[in-house]
Amino acid sequence: MSAHPRRPVILLALATIAASACTELPRAAWQLRFENDTLQARALFVRSTVFGGTCDSGAIVYQADTVLDVPSPPPPLLDPGSYCLEGRARDSSCNWFAEGRLDIALPVDDGTILTVVLRSGAESAECDASACMAGLCAGEPSPDGGSG
């Protein structure tokens, strides 16, 4: 077995990204993949975000929290331009612990697969530990539609 086995791709945010106003729109799939199995096993859910502009600046165009192995609702059709695709993973202690970003320029070739790899990052708590229950902060909506 190699030192860096190929990790399974997690289709957490499979999105159609349209890049022009033509009747036949070029389409691209957006997917998130964990760098390793340890990170994937720790994740309770992921947050998928599209920013208009680059990863260093830009307003949120789309955001969805998704339980692992459940496709996110697709983002809106995107006009040609610059965007940042971001994924963040959260654990059962309400800590963000893995993230990845990818700057893209649309349009892209039809059928392109845009992959954001989630890697270990600086951990940050979404809320105080006393307000966290099973990965959700008090009153926070659940990625599966319930509430915390």
Secondary structure as the mmCIF struct_conf table of DSSP 4:
data_model
#
loop_
_struct_conf.conf_type_id
_struct_conf.id
_struct_conf.beg_label_comp_id
_struct_conf.beg_label_asym_id
_struct_conf.beg_label_seq_id
_struct_conf.end_label_comp_id
_struct_conf.end_label_asym_id
_struct_conf.end_label_seq_id
BEND BEND1 ALA A 3 HIS A 4
HELX_LH_PP_P HELX_LH_PP_P1 PRO A 5 VAL A 9
STRN STRN1 ILE A 10 ILE A 10
BEND BEND2 LEU A 12 ALA A 13
BEND BEND3 ALA A 21 GLU A 24
STRN STRN2 ALA A 28 PHE A 34
BEND BEND4 GLU A 35 ASN A 36
HELX_RH_AL_P HELX_RH_AL_P1 ASP A 37 ARG A 42
BEND BEND5 LEU A 44 LEU A 44
STRN STRN3 PHE A 45 THR A 54
TURN_TY1_P TURN_TY1_P1 CYS A 55 ASP A 56
STRN STRN4 SER A 57 VAL A 67
TURN_TY1_P TURN_TY1_P2 LEU A 68 ASP A 69
BEND BEND6 VAL A 70 VAL A 70
HELX_LH_PP_P HELX_LH_PP_P2 PRO A 71 LEU A 77
BEND BEND7 PRO A 80 PRO A 80
STRN STRN5 GLY A 81 ARG A 90
TURN_TY1_P TURN_TY1_P3 SER A 92 SER A 93
BEND BEND8 CYS A 94 CYS A 94
STRN STRN6 ASN A 95 LEU A 106
TURN_TY1_P TURN_TY1_P4 ASP A 110 GLY A 111
STRN STRN7 THR A 112 ALA A 125
BEND BEND9 GLU A 126 CYS A 127
HELX_RH_3T_P HELX_RH_3T_P1 ALA A 129 ALA A 131
STRN STRN8 CYS A 132 MET A 133
TURN_TY1_P TURN_TY1_P5 ALA A 134 GLY A 135
STRN STRN9 LEU A 136 CYS A 137
TURN_TY1_P TURN_TY1_P6 ALA A 138 GLY A 139
HELX_LH_PP_P HELX_LH_PP_P3 GLU A 140 GLU A 140
STRN STRN10 PRO A 141 PRO A 141
HELX_LH_PP_P HELX_LH_PP_P4 SER A 142 SER A 142
TURN_TY1_P TURN_TY1_P7 PRO A 143 ASP A 144
BEND BEND10 GLY A 145 GLY A 145
STRN STRN11 SER A 147 SER A 147
#
